[in-house]
Amino acid sequence: MSATDAGSTPKLRVLIADDFQETRRSVRLMLSMNPDVVVVAIAKDGREAVELAREHHPDIVVLDINMPQVDGLTAFKQISEIYADTGCVLISAQRELQVLDTAITLGVQEYLGKPFTIEELNDAVNRVGKKLRQKRPSLENAGRLHKQSEIYLEKLADEYAKSRRTDDKALDVFEHLAANPDCELRWLRTLAMLYIIRQEWGKLKALASRLEKQARK
């Protein structure tokens, strides 16, 4: 959350994503009426939303469900894997029970059907912001514990790589590291070698495309 005047509550940093320019403009205008909100980024599809979220780390994302490249639900799933403390207001012209169920499972806090009013949008954003402020201290503590776990796993991985271990314990450690979207290339390469040695071709195939993408960066 961005800082405001000393002693005041930080403003909620919001990212907007919708494939319709008019909707993007309308949502931004509606949120400009909210003194507790600052819009930090606007995306035209789900893929760009994920990229901008990685760059700006918004408190809340306002996402349309049906977008090209990556849909809103998938975009929020990817964003929450990067920043677990991100809130979400999902917007859609349709109200499908299956979509609602999936949204709840992913941790989406608010769901608005189009069209919605200024009050409905800002009330939804404010409710999500209130939940985030209550939840964030515990999330920060969990984040510290996760970081400590990552450091421990990397130390183990270094030892296992030096001793060229290929057993189930070593495999488990490297797969845990690889589960991190920002996993270092060296661990992915080591995991690929493990799959080759263990002849786990299905897992190797799934990892190969990720290795190719990361090597091009």
N, C-alpha and C positions, 0 to 999 in steps of 0.2 A: 504494500500500500504506500502511496506517495505521501511525503510529508507536507503538512500545511503549516499554519501559524503555530507557535509554541503552545503546547498544552491542548491543542485541538485534536480531534479525531482525524487520522490520515484519510485522504480521499481514496475511494475504490477505483482501482485501475481496470478499465474495461476494454476488451477486444470485441469487435463486431465482425461477423462473417455472414454474408448472404450473396448469392449469385446475381441478385437483381439490384442494380445501382439505386433505383428509387427507394427500395427498402433500406439499403445501407444509409442513404441520406436521411430518411425518416427516423430510423432508430437513433442515429447520431444526434439529430435535432431534439428528439424526445429526451435523450439522456443529458443534453446540454441544459435542460431545465432542472436537473438534479444537482444541487450544490455539493453533494457528497461524492460525486462521480467525475472522473476524468477519462476520456476516451484516448487510449494510447496507441491503438492500431485498428485498421479496417482491412478485411480480406474479402476477396471476391469468390473464393471457393475454399473447400476444406483443407486442401493441401497447403495453400498459402496461410490459412489460419494456424496450422501447426507450426509452420516456419516462423511466423510472426510471434506466436506465443513463446517459442523457444528464445527468441530475441528479447521480447519485452516483459516476459513473466507477468501477465495480467493477473489480477485477483479474480476476475470473473470474465468468462467468455459468453457472449450472446450469439448463438449459432442457429442458423436455419438447418432443418433436417435434410432437405433435398438439395444438394449442391453437387456440381460436377467435380471430377477428380477424386475427391474424398467427401463422403456425406458427413453430416453434422455429428451423428453418433460416433462414427469411426474417428473423426477429428478429435472429439472430446476424449475418447479412450486413449488416443496417442498423446494428447496434451497432458492428461492426468498421469500418464506413465513418466512424463518428463518432470512435471510439477504436481505432486499429489495434493497440494493445497489449493488448487484452482477450482473455483465454483463455476456453475453453468446454468444459464437460462436458455432453454431450447425453444425455438419458435417454428411454427409450421402452419400451413393452410389446412392440414388434415389432422384428425384426431383418431389414430388407430391404436387399439388396445395393445397390440403386440409391440408397437413402437414405444408406447408408454412403459410397458413392462421392461423392455430393454433399457430404456433411459433410467429407470429407477435402479436397475441392477448395476448400471455403470456409475451411479452416484449423482446423476443430474438432479438438482434441487428444485428447479422450477420449469414449468412447461406452459407456454402461451400459444393459443390458437390465433391465427391471423383472421381478421384484423384485430388489433388490440389498441387500447388507449394509452395516452401518456402516463396516466395514473397507474394502470395495470403493469406497464413495463417497469416504471420506477419503483413501484411497490415490490415487484418480484426481485429486482436487483438489490433493493435495500434489505429484503428478507435474507437473500443469499449472503449479503455482506455481514449481517448480524450473526449468521451461523458460522461464517468464516472467523470472525473475531473471537467467538466462543471456542472454536475448535483449534485455532492456529497454535496456541501454546503446546498442546499435546502433539500436534503434527511436527513442530520444530524439535521436540524431544525425540520423537520417533525418527526424524531425519538424522539427528546426531547418532542415534544408535545404529541406524542403517549404514552411515558413513564408517563407523567403527567396524561394523561387520565386513564392509567392503575392503577396508585396509587389512583386516585379518585374513580374508580370502586371498588377497593379492600376495601376502606373505607366504601362505600355503602354496599358492600357484607357483611362486618363484622356486620354492623348495622342490615341488613335484616336477617342475620343468627341468631343473638341474639334475635330478636323480632319474629323469626319464620314466616316471611312473605312468603306467597305462591301466591301472586297476580301476575298480568302480568308484573308490573314494576320490581318486584324481579326476575321473570323469565328472563326478558330481560337483567338484569345486570349479572346474572350467565351465561347466554348463551354467552354474550359478552366476559366474562373472559375465558370461555371454548373454544372460537374461537382461542385463543392463543395456538400454538402447545406445548408451555412450561408451560401451565396452571398448577397450584399447584393441587395436588391430593385432597386436602380438598374441593376445589371449585367444582371439578368434582363430588365428593361424595354428596355434598350439592345439586348440580343440579340433580343428580340421585334421591335423596329423593323428590325433587320437582316434578319430572316426575311421581313418584309413587303416591304422594298425588293427583296430577292433573289427574292421570290415562292416561298419554300420553305415551302409551306403545311402539309405534313406535320409538319415540325419545329415550326412555329408552334402547331399544334394540340396537340402533346405538351407544349409549354411553357406554354400558356394555363392549363391546370388547375393547374399549379404556381404560376403567378403569382396566380391567384385565391385559392389557399389561403394563400399568404404575405401577400397584401394584407389578409386577414381577421385576421391575428395582431395 
